[in-house]
Each structure stands twice: as structure tokens, then as C-alpha cells.
Amino acid sequence: MHSAAGDRSAFDRFVERHQAAVMRLLLAGADSPDDAEDALQEAFLGAWRSASTFAGTESARGWILTIARNALRRQYRRRVGEPSEFVSLDELGRSAGWGSEDPSDAVYARVETRERLAAALRGLQASDREVLVLRDLEELSGEATAAALGITVRAMKSRLHRARLRLAAELRGQHAGA
């Protein structure tokens, strides 16, 4: 990365290229847009300061998303990945509509607008939104997603599975309330 040598215009292009992805991740994990904005500023400032440490063995997007996530973690000083409550996979599956006799219960088939999906995402815990944004929206590999979250690939897969079930349950709940 040219910005490692202090090239301000190269770093400006880097920020421009990755700012939207970083903000999506931070909004998914933050309690408020202001918190996300603060973490965004901290992340890019940290990236500028540590640009010389970027080895190039990972993608630049994965690198900055990891920095951003860590900035948000520092901001909240909370334990990452610890769910506030445990819900069994069976219960999550039933909430998501698994085992239904009616094929029209396929939750994702009924997702008609981005607004419904966004509302469902807002109903999830930050850790669920975070893994979904990294893996499903930003399309990072499993390894890159796990690295950005600071967990093993196996733990990421488990968290992603649960997050997808919770998202399906949120979408199903919206449909029931409609």
C-alpha cells in the first residue's frame, strides 16, 4: 500500500474505496450512528498510523475491516462474541420456520424489499449483524471473516449459522405482524 510511505493521495483513494464497507460494518455493530462515525474516524486514523505494518498477505478490505472492528471494540470495551442469552439451535430453527408444512413459509422467498431486511437486521444483536455484514454483504471469505472477528473459522461458522437463523426468525416475525 503506497500510503505506508506517507502518500496522502494514495491513502485518500484507499479511504474512498473502503469507507462505505467500513461504515456498513460499524453501523451493524454500533449502538448508534454517532458511535459508528467515531469508530470510522478512529479506524482510518489507525490505518494511516499503521499502514507500514500492512504485509499484503491479506486483502486491504479485510485489513481495514479488522481495524474498524477493533476500533469499535475499544470504544465499547466489551467482551466480543459473548451472547447476552443462549438460545438453542432447535428453538432458533423453529423461529426461522424450519419444519413447516407450508412451502410458502420459506422466509427468504418472502423478502420483498431492502427495507424489510434492514429492519430485520436492526432487530439483531450487534454480534449477529457483524458476522452477517462481513460474510454475506461484504462477501469476505470464511477465513477473512474469522480473522476480522478475531475468532476461529469454526467459531465464525457457528456464529454465522445462528445469526442467519435469527435473521430468518426476525423476517418471519415481520411477516406474521404484517
Residue, then its C-alpha position, 0 to 999 in steps of 0.5 A: m500500500h503506497s500510503a505506508a510511505g506517507d502518500r496522502s493521495a494514495f491513502d485518500r483513494f484507499v479511504e474512498r474505496h473502503q469507507a462505505a464497507v467500513m461504515r456498513l460494518l460499524l453501523a451493524g455493530a454500533d449502538s448508534p450512528d454517532d458511535a459508528e462515525d467515531a469508530l470510522q474516524e478512529a479506524f482510518l486514523g489507525a490505518w494511516r498510523s499503521a499502514s507500514t505494518f500492512a504485509g499484503t498477505e491479506s486483502a486491504r478490505g479485510w485489513i481495514l475491516t479488522i481495524a474498524r472492528n477493533a476500533l469499535r471494540r475499544q470504544y465499547r470495551r466489551r467482551v466480543g462474541e459473548p451472547s447476552e442469552f443462549v438460545s438453542l439451535d432447535e428453538l432458533g430453527r423453529s423461529a426461522g420456520w424450519g419444519s413447516e408444512d407450508p412451502s410458502d413459509a420459506v422466509y427468504a422467498r418472502v423478502e420483498t424489499r431492502e427495507r424489510l431486511a434492514a429492519a430485520l437486521r436492526g432487530l439483531q444483536a450487534s454480534d449477529r449483524e457483524v458476522l452477517v455484514l462481513r460474510d454475506l454483504e461484504e462477501l469476505s471469505g470464511e477465513a477473512t471473516a474469522a480473522a476480522l472477528g478475531i475468532t476461529v473459522r469454526a467459531m465464525k461458522s457457528r456464529l454465522h449459522r445462528a445469526r442467519l437463523r435469527l435473521a430468518a426468525e426476525l423476517r418471519g416475525q415481520h411477516a406474521g405482524a404484517 
